[in-house]
Amino acid sequence: MKVDFIIDIASPNAYFVHKIIPEFEKRNGVVFNYIPCLLGGIMKLTGNQPPMIAFAEIKNKSNYLFLEIERFVKQHKLTKYKLNPYFPQNTVQVQRGAIAAAELGVSDLYFNCMLSAMWEDGKNLSDIEVFKDVLIQNGIEAELIINTIGTQECKDKLIANTSDAISKGAFGVPTFFIDDQIFFGKDHLYQLEEYINSQK
């Protein structure tokens, strides 16, 4: 079984899910298909807002969001996680890079290094030189990726992915699609797991 994973590296929750996916796949006999989209585009076109903005005036809610993250990190022993000092970032080039990485057959390596750079190493990936350096350090063909992200075909593919995700019901990241079902957020992975097991 395949689960489509709508992802933007800009989302810390996407990082959290990415880190626990290997065990989830092993436990449930499924494969996650990473589909890079633009979180900003999804939010804008669906009228949604990031939690830190939507609940900025609700102090207790804002505090709870950080408490929830702290608990999740502790539960899954994600000791390398830290809030990126450049958050929020423009991740258009990084997401286009994910399209290019898929064409090169290095998606797994790409997502691993970019999510780690963003949510463990505190890198400013909106800086093209920083982005390029992360690629080089991880043995990915930096010049080929950078040349590809400037092509209209790559740009159009990212836009199409984003539009398609919205048309299927996405309003944020991380979103998961399997069969005709949609699941949103790291806190609803248990519902995704229940659904998968009900189909076996």
C-alpha positions in Angstrom: 0.0 0.0 0.0 1.2 3.5 -0.8 0.6 6.7 1.3 1.0 10.0 -0.5 2.7 12.4 1.9 2.2 16.1 1.1 5.3 17.8 2.4 7.1 21.1 2.6 10.4 21.3 4.5 9.2 24.6 6.0 7.0 22.6 8.4 8.4 21.3 11.7 5.6 18.8 11.8 6.7 17.5 8.4 10.1 16.9 10.0 8.6 15.1 13.0 6.6 12.8 10.7 9.6 12.1 8.5 11.6 10.9 11.5 9.0 8.4 12.5 7.9 7.2 9.1 10.5 4.4 8.8 9.1 2.6 11.8 5.5 3.3 10.7 6.3 1.8 7.3 7.9 -1.3 8.8 5.1 -1.8 11.3 2.3 -1.4 8.7 3.8 -2.7 5.5 3.2 0.6 3.6 5.4 3.0 1.6 5.2 6.7 1.9 5.4 8.7 -1.4 6.8 12.1 -0.7 5.0 14.8 -2.8 6.7 18.2 -2.5 4.2 21.1 -2.4 4.3 24.8 -1.4 2.9 25.1 2.1 2.5 28.9 1.6 0.5 28.3 -1.5 -1.7 25.8 0.2 -2.4 28.1 3.2 -3.1 31.1 0.9 -5.4 29.3 -1.5 -7.4 27.6 1.3 -7.6 30.6 3.6 -5.7 28.9 6.3 -3.1 30.3 8.7 -0.1 28.8 10.5 -0.9 28.0 14.1 1.6 30.5 15.5 -0.3 33.3 13.6 -3.8 31.9 14.0 -3.4 31.6 17.8 -1.0 34.4 18.4 -3.5 36.3 20.6 -4.5 33.2 22.5 -1.6 32.8 25.0 -2.7 29.5 26.5 -3.2 27.9 23.1 0.2 29.2 21.8 1.9 27.8 25.0 0.1 24.5 24.4 1.4 24.2 20.9 5.0 24.3 22.2 4.1 21.9 25.0 2.7 19.4 22.4 5.9 19.6 20.4 8.0 19.1 23.5 6.0 15.9 24.4 6.2 14.6 20.8 10.0 15.1 20.7 10.4 13.4 24.1 8.1 10.5 23.1 10.0 9.7 19.9 13.4 10.6 21.3 14.0 13.3 18.6 16.9 14.7 20.5 18.5 16.5 17.5 15.4 18.7 16.9 15.6 22.4 17.4 13.5 25.4 16.2 15.2 27.0 13.2 16.5 30.5 14.0 15.5 31.6 10.5 11.9 30.3 10.8 9.8 30.9 8.9 11.7 30.6 5.7 10.9 30.8 2.0 11.4 27.2 0.8 10.5 27.6 -2.8 13.9 26.7 -4.1 14.2 23.8 -1.6 10.9 22.4 -2.7 11.8 22.8 -6.4 15.0 21.0 -5.4 12.9 18.1 -4.2 11.3 17.9 -7.7 14.8 17.8 -9.2 16.0 15.2 -6.7 13.2 12.9 -7.7 14.3 13.1 -11.3 17.8 12.2 -10.2 16.5 9.3 -8.1 17.9 10.7 -4.8 14.6 11.8 -3.1 15.3 9.9 0.1 18.8 11.4 0.5 17.5 14.8 -0.4 14.7 14.9 2.1 16.9 13.4 4.8 19.6 16.1 4.4 17.3 19.0 3.9 15.0 18.3 6.8 18.1 17.7 9.0 19.6 21.0 7.8 16.4 22.9 8.6 15.3 21.3 11.9 18.5 20.0 13.4 21.3 22.2 12.1 19.4 25.5 11.9 20.5 26.3 8.4 19.0 29.2 6.4 18.1 27.2 3.3 16.6 30.3 1.6 20.2 31.4 1.0 21.2 29.8 -2.2 24.8 29.4 -1.1 23.8 27.6 2.1 21.4 25.4 0.1 24.2 24.6 -2.4 26.6 23.8 0.5 24.2 21.3 2.0 23.8 19.5 -1.3 27.6 19.3 -1.8 28.2 18.0 1.8 25.7 15.2 1.2 27.1 14.1 -2.1 24.2 15.4 -4.2 24.9 17.0 -7.6 24.5 20.6 -6.6 24.9 22.3 -10.0 22.5 19.9 -11.6 19.9 20.5 -8.9 20.3 24.3 -9.0 20.1 24.4 -12.8 17.0 22.2 -12.8 15.1 24.4 -10.2 15.3 27.3 -12.5 13.5 25.5 -15.4 9.9 26.2 -16.1 9.1 22.5 -16.1 10.3 22.2 -12.5 8.4 25.3 -11.4 5.2 24.0 -13.1 5.5 20.6 -11.5 5.7 22.1 -8.0 2.7 24.3 -8.8 0.8 21.3 -10.2 1.6 19.3 -7.1 0.3 22.0 -4.8 -2.9 22.5 -6.8 -3.6 18.8 -6.9 -3.1 18.5 -3.2 -5.6 21.3 -2.6 -8.1 19.7 -5.0 -8.0 16.5 -3.0 -8.7 18.4 0.2 -5.3 19.5 1.6 -5.2 22.6 3.7 -1.9 22.3 5.4 1.2 20.1 6.0 1.7 17.2 6.8 -1.3 15.7 4.9 -1.6 12.1 3.9 -3.8 10.5 1.2 -4.5 6.8 0.8 -7.3 5.5 -1.4 -9.9 8.2 -1.2 -9.1 9.0 2.4 -7.3 12.1 3.8 -5.5 12.4 7.1 -3.9 15.6 8.5 -1.2 16.2 11.0 1.2 14.1 13.0 -1.4 13.7 15.8 -3.7 11.8 13.5 -1.2 9.2 12.3 -2.9 6.7 14.6 -6.1 7.2 12.5 -4.1 6.6 9.3 -2.7 3.4 10.9 -6.1 2.2 11.9 -7.4 2.7 8.4 -4.4 0.9 6.8 -5.0 -2.1 9.1 -8.7 -2.1 8.4 -8.0 -2.6 4.7 -5.8 -5.7 5.2 
